[in-house]
Amino acid sequence: MKFITAILTASFLIIACSAWGHEGIATSHRDAIQKAMKNYIERVSDDNGNGKFPVFDPSKRTIVQLKFDYLHDSVEVVGRDNPYFVTCADFVDSKGVRYDLDFLVSKNHEVVAVLIHAVNGHKTPYAIH
């Protein structure tokens, strides 16, 4: 009975670890993905000259200048043929509007796209999760 329980437990863990979502991503890999995102945010904000992170807001049809607030803990995988990691961060504009940005990170830990996931908690049409 203990052997069967051990096999079932091991099977469950293998399935859970291969699931799409942050639980299936090894902690060291997740940390590397989020480090790449944090470095990207810092580099772009520094290069911008005002310490703010610029992003195009399609609903306003303009570039908004955002102050970084915090990273989300989760990392998701999107796509199977050419997967990208999606991880989020919250930002705030000068009027206190909160932006939840999704960062698409390649398997080489490079940020390849930034998209607005939500504004003040309202998901955009793009939102994938």
VENPEJO-V626886 format. One line per field, one symbol per residue. phi: phi as a letter, one per 40 degrees, with the letter a starting at -180 (. if undefined). A space follows every 50 residues. Layout:
phi=???
This chain:
phi=.cccccccccccccccccccicccbddcccccccccccccdcccccccgb gbccacbcccfacbbbccbaccccbbbbgbcbcbcbbbabbbcccgccbb bcbcbcccgbcbabbccabfgcccdcdca
